[in-house]
């Protein structure tokens, strides 16, 4: 239900993008907003993926016109991942939709209840995340 409410446009039209493509897109968007360059190797580490898997996902984003790979100013061996204007607009619209949806989820909760909910969700998240480096990685 949450995915449908945050990814679809309200008329039931959902973006034809895989979860992995969405994760990559938003990670690149986040780093871009922070003013930091991002490279394929960063995504490989962040999502515990092999080079070939990450390359395939990035190629799909490139073919969709959402991403460009540009030679890095710091190291000519690296390609900086750059979102197109279309991708930035898509990310910003989705971010706005997600923020509005999150606000609607908690609108009937008191500030204390909202704080308690966040604390409980953090505990759930801690149960999901690997406790040590390398644990739970897919290769």
Secondary structure as GFF3:
##gff-version 3
##sequence-region A 1 139
A	DSSP	alpha_helix	2	7	.	.	.	ID=ss1
A	DSSP	alpha_helix	19	33	.	.	.	ID=ss2
A	DSSP	alpha_helix	40	47	.	.	.	ID=ss3
A	DSSP	alpha_helix	51	63	.	.	.	ID=ss4
A	DSSP	beta_strand	67	71	.	.	.	ID=ss5
A	DSSP	beta_strand	79	83	.	.	.	ID=ss6
A	DSSP	alpha_helix	85	106	.	.	.	ID=ss7
A	DSSP	alpha_helix	111	128	.	.	.	ID=ss8
###
